[in-house]
């Protein structure tokens, strides 16, 4: 799968719509691309719920001085 950041940057740099040899092409807006990227990230996290966990260091000794 290609790098999503580079793909998004490439699509954002292109015009919204253009016509080439009678063929009209319309690209997605940056907001739509960001929403799609967030959706894909949520699907990946849903496949493996342990990715949502963060490692934290806990101490029962109280605050350090």
Beta strands, then each sheet from edge to edge (+ up, - down):
strand 1: 17-20
strand 2: 23-26
sheet 1: 1+ 2-
end
